Amino acid sequence: MQLSVYSRIKGNLLRKGLMRRLHLFPDDKIPDEILENVSDQIRQVQPVAKRLDQYSEEEVTEFPKFFDWPEDFVKDGYKRHMTRKKPKRRYTV
């Protein structure tokens, strides 16, 4: 793990200092002496939304409907991502 992190850091003067600050442990237990120095953790910006299968059936039915799909409408018939073609690369490096 240390080698993979070391290889991803640019080779400048900060590399050795950043590697000294990296602490890796074999499991999820962190020693108390290191936990005492942990401060100013970054808070999560936005709460993680629940997936549709995590909502109860009651919550799904209570959610307001904006419109009803027609009976003959095929939702999966359109492949939007397949219609856009990727541009061809004219020059290769």
MDTraj code that builds the backbone (N, CA, C; nanometers):
import mdtraj as md
import numpy as np

residues = "MET GLN LEU SER VAL TYR SER ARG ILE LYS GLY ASN LEU LEU ARG LYS GLY LEU MET ARG ARG LEU HIS LEU PHE PRO ASP ASP LYS ILE PRO ASP GLU ILE LEU GLU ASN VAL SER ASP GLN ILE ARG GLN VAL GLN PRO VAL ALA LYS ARG LEU ASP GLN TYR SER GLU GLU GLU VAL THR GLU PHE PRO LYS PHE PHE ASP TRP PRO GLU ASP PHE VAL LYS ASP GLY TYR LYS ARG HIS MET THR ARG LYS LYS PRO LYS ARG ARG TYR THR VAL".split()
xyz = np.array([
    [0.0823, -0.1179, 0.0000],
    [0.0000, 0.0000, 0.0000],
    [0.0875, 0.1254, 0.0000],
    [0.1961, 0.1219, 0.0786],
    [0.2842, 0.2384, 0.0834],
    [0.3476, 0.2653, -0.0521],
    [0.3854, 0.1604, -0.1229],
    [0.4475, 0.1794, -0.2534],
    [0.3499, 0.2380, -0.3543],
    [0.2235, 0.1962, -0.3477],
    [0.1261, 0.2500, -0.4421],
    [0.0986, 0.3973, -0.4137],
    [0.0912, 0.4357, -0.2854],
    [0.0722, 0.5766, -0.2506],
    [0.1952, 0.6566, -0.2898],
    [0.3118, 0.6031, -0.2630],
    [0.4371, 0.6720, -0.2945],
    [0.4501, 0.6980, -0.4448],
    [0.4075, 0.6011, -0.5247],
    [0.4193, 0.6176, -0.6694],
    [0.3184, 0.7178, -0.7242],
    [0.2070, 0.7400, -0.6537],
    [0.1055, 0.8339, -0.7006],
    [0.1373, 0.9786, -0.6649],
    [0.2272, 1.0022, -0.5697],
    [0.2649, 1.1382, -0.5314],
    [0.3723, 1.1868, -0.6282],
    [0.3579, 1.3116, -0.6730],
    [0.4576, 1.3670, -0.7647],
    [0.5942, 1.3686, -0.6981],
    [0.6970, 1.3504, -0.7761],
    [0.8326, 1.3436, -0.7233],
    [0.8915, 1.4806, -0.6962],
    [0.8376, 1.5516, -0.5986],
    [0.8947, 1.6812, -0.5628],
    [0.9396, 1.6786, -0.4169],
    [0.9728, 1.7937, -0.3624],
    [1.0267, 1.7995, -0.2265],
    [0.9236, 1.7656, -0.1188],
    [0.7960, 1.7718, -0.1510],
    [0.6918, 1.7422, -0.0524],
    [0.6664, 1.5924, -0.0358],
    [0.7178, 1.5126, -0.1254],
    [0.6879, 1.3696, -0.1261],
    [0.7278, 1.3003, 0.0041],
    [0.8478, 1.3246, 0.0529],
    [0.8936, 1.2567, 0.1745],
    [0.8134, 1.3007, 0.2960],
    [0.7808, 1.4282, 0.3038],
    [0.7011, 1.4777, 0.4161],
    [0.5603, 1.4212, 0.4161],
    [0.5019, 1.4100, 0.2981],
    [0.3681, 1.3522, 0.2885],
    [0.3689, 1.2040, 0.3248],
    [0.4734, 1.1342, 0.2874],
    [0.4823, 0.9924, 0.3213],
    [0.5020, 0.9724, 0.4712],
    [0.5698, 1.0657, 0.5383],
    [0.5849, 1.0549, 0.6838],
    [0.4515, 1.0733, 0.7546],
    [0.3611, 1.1481, 0.6941],
    [0.2305, 1.1727, 0.7553],
    [0.1312, 1.0600, 0.7290],
    [0.1659, 0.9665, 0.6406],
    [0.0780, 0.8554, 0.6066],
    [0.0885, 0.7468, 0.7134],
    [-0.0232, 0.7114, 0.7728],
    [-0.0273, 0.6050, 0.8740],
    [-0.1164, 0.4931, 0.8216],
    [-0.0608, 0.3742, 0.8086],
    [-0.1359, 0.2578, 0.7632],
    [-0.1383, 0.1539, 0.8739],
    [-0.2557, 0.0928, 0.8934],
    [-0.2728, -0.0090, 0.9969],
    [-0.3339, -0.1331, 0.9342],
    [-0.3028, -0.2512, 0.9878],
    [-0.3532, -0.3749, 0.9275],
    [-0.5042, -0.3937, 0.9423],
    [-0.5663, -0.3293, 1.0393],
    [-0.7108, -0.3423, 1.0564],
    [-0.7688, -0.2036, 1.0825],
    [-0.8966, -0.1989, 1.1236],
    [-0.9616, -0.0693, 1.1435],
    [-0.9394, -0.0111, 1.2826],
    [-0.8575, -0.0743, 1.3650],
    [-0.8294, -0.0234, 1.4996],
    [-0.7110, 0.0730, 1.4941],
    [-0.7352, 0.1965, 1.5368],
    [-0.6315, 0.2999, 1.5369],
    [-0.5851, 0.3189, 1.6803],
    [-0.4549, 0.3260, 1.7050],
    [-0.4052, 0.3450, 1.8416],
    [-0.4559, 0.4762, 1.9028],
    [-0.4741, 0.4745, 2.0352],
    [-0.5282, 0.5911, 2.1054],
    [-0.4381, 0.7127, 2.0931],
    [-0.3071, 0.6925, 2.0910],
    [-0.2149, 0.8061, 2.0835],
    [-0.2290, 0.8822, 1.9516],
    [-0.2678, 0.8135, 1.8461],
    [-0.2891, 0.8812, 1.7180],
    [-0.4271, 0.9454, 1.7151],
    [-0.5264, 0.8793, 1.7748],
    [-0.6609, 0.9373, 1.7782],
    [-0.6658, 1.0665, 1.8590],
    [-0.5779, 1.0829, 1.9560],
    [-0.5752, 1.2061, 2.0342],
    [-0.5351, 1.3256, 1.9486],
    [-0.4550, 1.3030, 1.8458],
    [-0.4080, 1.4117, 1.7608],
    [-0.4994, 1.4406, 1.6421],
    [-0.6048, 1.3624, 1.6245],
    [-0.6953, 1.3844, 1.5121],
    [-0.7877, 1.5007, 1.5457],
    [-0.7906, 1.5992, 1.4577],
    [-0.8803, 1.7135, 1.4771],
    [-0.9197, 1.7686, 1.3410],
    [-1.0211, 1.8509, 1.3411],
    [-1.0684, 1.9188, 1.2201],
    [-1.0934, 1.8217, 1.1045],
    [-1.1788, 1.7247, 1.1291],
    [-1.2135, 1.6321, 1.0230],
    [-1.3087, 1.7010, 0.9262],
    [-1.3005, 1.6648, 0.8005],
    [-1.3865, 1.7238, 0.6984],
    [-1.5254, 1.6630, 0.7115],
    [-1.6253, 1.7504, 0.7256],
    [-1.7629, 1.7025, 0.7365],
    [-1.8168, 1.6672, 0.5986],
    [-1.9126, 1.5783, 0.5978],
    [-1.9751, 1.5384, 0.4733],
    [-2.0586, 1.6545, 0.4213],
    [-2.0453, 1.6865, 0.2935],
    [-2.1123, 1.8021, 0.2357],
    [-2.2618, 1.7789, 0.2252],
    [-2.3002, 1.6633, 0.1784],
    [-2.4399, 1.6341, 0.1536],
    [-2.4699, 1.4929, 0.2040],
    [-2.5854, 1.4741, 0.2672],
    [-2.6168, 1.3385, 0.3131],
    [-2.6383, 1.2446, 0.1939],
    [-2.6025, 1.1200, 0.2124],
    [-2.6169, 1.0206, 0.1064],
    [-2.7636, 0.9822, 0.0950],
    [-2.8167, 0.9913, -0.0251],
    [-2.9574, 0.9596, -0.0479],
    [-2.9799, 0.8087, -0.0409],
    [-3.1002, 0.7710, 0.0014],
    [-3.1339, 0.6290, 0.0066],
    [-3.1652, 0.5782, -0.1337],
    [-3.1368, 0.4507, -0.1559],
    [-3.1739, 0.3881, -0.2817],
    [-3.3239, 0.3613, -0.2813],
    [-3.3801, 0.3390, -0.3984],
    [-3.5233, 0.3169, -0.4102],
    [-3.5670, 0.1913, -0.3356],
    [-3.4835, 0.0879, -0.3338],
    [-3.5218, -0.0350, -0.2642],
    [-3.5136, -0.0207, -0.1122],
    [-3.4563, 0.0881, -0.0615],
    [-3.4495, 0.1107, 0.0827],
    [-3.5727, 0.1835, 0.1361],
    [-3.6561, 0.2378, 0.0484],
    [-3.7793, 0.3026, 0.0912],
    [-3.8873, 0.1975, 0.1117],
    [-3.9746, 0.2212, 0.2078],
    [-4.0852, 0.1282, 0.2294],
    [-4.1893, 0.1482, 0.1193],
    [-4.2756, 0.0504, 0.1045],
    [-4.3803, 0.0576, 0.0023],
    [-4.4737, 0.1753, 0.0292],
    [-4.4952, 0.2045, 0.1554],
    [-4.5818, 0.3166, 0.1931],
    [-4.5207, 0.4503, 0.1503],
    [-4.3898, 0.4657, 0.1696],
    [-4.3230, 0.5901, 0.1298],
    [-4.3248, 0.6086, -0.0219],
    [-4.3130, 0.4997, -0.0948],
    [-4.3147, 0.5082, -0.2406],
    [-4.4524, 0.5493, -0.2900],
    [-4.5579, 0.4928, -0.2317],
    [-4.6930, 0.5272, -0.2762],
    [-4.7331, 0.6676, -0.2334],
    [-4.6793, 0.7178, -0.1217],
    [-4.7129, 0.8527, -0.0762],
    [-4.6400, 0.9615, -0.1541],
    [-4.5348, 0.9254, -0.2260],
    [-4.4596, 1.0253, -0.3015],
    [-4.5478, 1.0791, -0.4138],
    [-4.5549, 1.2115, -0.4322],
    [-4.6472, 1.2673, -0.5331],
    [-4.6044, 1.2323, -0.6754],
    [-4.7047, 1.2020, -0.7589],
    [-4.6804, 1.1734, -0.8998],
    [-4.6985, 1.3023, -0.9784],
    [-4.6042, 1.3328, -1.0646],
    [-4.6146, 1.4526, -1.1467],
    [-4.6961, 1.4270, -1.2728],
    [-4.6883, 1.3065, -1.3268],
    [-4.7671, 1.2700, -1.4439],
    [-4.7733, 1.1182, -1.4514],
    [-4.8682, 1.0680, -1.5261],
    [-4.8826, 0.9243, -1.5488],
    [-4.8311, 0.8910, -1.6880],
    [-4.7578, 0.7819, -1.6960],
    [-4.7079, 0.7379, -1.8253],
    [-4.8239, 0.6805, -1.9070],
    [-4.8269, 0.7033, -2.0383],
    [-4.9301, 0.6405, -2.1218],
    [-4.9119, 0.4886, -2.1230],
    [-5.0205, 0.4196, -2.1505],
    [-5.0169, 0.2731, -2.1496],
    [-4.9216, 0.2171, -2.2558],
    [-4.9131, 0.2833, -2.3720],
    [-4.8322, 0.2301, -2.4814],
    [-4.6896, 0.2853, -2.4831],
    [-4.6486, 0.3570, -2.3809],
    [-4.5155, 0.4167, -2.3769],
    [-4.4130, 0.3129, -2.3334],
    [-4.3034, 0.3029, -2.4086],
    [-4.1961, 0.2094, -2.3765],
    [-4.0826, 0.2904, -2.3163],
    [-4.0564, 0.2723, -2.1864],
    [-3.9556, 0.3530, -2.1176],
    [-3.8139, 0.3158, -2.1587],
    [-3.7889, 0.1881, -2.1801],
    [-3.6531, 0.1433, -2.2086],
    [-3.6231, 0.1393, -2.3578],
    [-3.7121, 0.1913, -2.4400],
    [-3.6924, 0.1861, -2.5836],
    [-3.5879, 0.2822, -2.6350],
    [-3.5556, 0.3832, -2.5586],
    [-3.4609, 0.4845, -2.6040],
    [-3.3255, 0.4620, -2.5387],
    [-3.2244, 0.4590, -2.6195],
    [-3.0878, 0.4436, -2.5694],
    [-3.0148, 0.5743, -2.5983],
    [-3.0263, 0.6688, -2.5079],
    [-2.9707, 0.8019, -2.5297],
    [-2.8184, 0.7972, -2.5415],
    [-2.7549, 0.7168, -2.4582],
    [-2.6097, 0.7135, -2.4604],
    [-2.5547, 0.6456, -2.5852],
    [-2.6347, 0.5665, -2.6536],
    [-2.5878, 0.4972, -2.7724],
    [-2.5986, 0.5849, -2.8967],
    [-2.6794, 0.6913, -2.8931],
    [-2.6992, 0.7728, -3.0122],
    [-2.5846, 0.8696, -3.0346],
    [-2.5151, 0.9103, -2.9290],
    [-2.4030, 1.0027, -2.9444],
    [-2.2777, 0.9248, -2.9805],
    [-2.2195, 0.9603, -3.0902],
    [-2.0967, 0.8940, -3.1317],
    [-1.9777, 0.9696, -3.0763],
    [-1.8766, 0.8974, -3.0414],
    [-1.7543, 0.9599, -2.9944],
    [-1.6787, 1.0162, -3.1141],
    [-1.6197, 1.1341, -3.0995],
    [-1.5428, 1.1893, -3.2117],
    [-1.4175, 1.1057, -3.2382],
    [-1.3832, 1.0960, -3.3645],
    [-1.2639, 1.0202, -3.4009],
    [-1.1403, 1.1027, -3.3712],
    [-1.0394, 1.0376, -3.3213],
    [-0.9130, 1.1055, -3.2940],
    [-0.8325, 1.1099, -3.4231],
    [-0.8013, 1.2291, -3.4661],
    [-0.7267, 1.2432, -3.5904],
    [-0.5775, 1.2276, -3.5682],
    [-0.5321, 1.2737, -3.4540],
    [-0.3889, 1.2707, -3.4269],
    [-0.3616, 1.1752, -3.3118],
    [-0.2647, 1.0928, -3.3276],
    [-0.2270, 1.0020, -3.2199],
    [-0.0964, 1.0496, -3.1605],
    [-0.0839, 1.0276, -3.0330],
    [0.0366, 1.0726, -2.9631],
    [0.1339, 0.9598, -2.9488],
])
top = md.Topology()
chain = top.add_chain()
for i, resn in enumerate(residues, 1):
    res = top.add_residue(resn, chain, resSeq=i)
    for name in ("N", "CA", "C"):
        top.add_atom(name, md.element.get_by_symbol(name[0]), res)
traj = md.Trajectory(xyz[None], top)
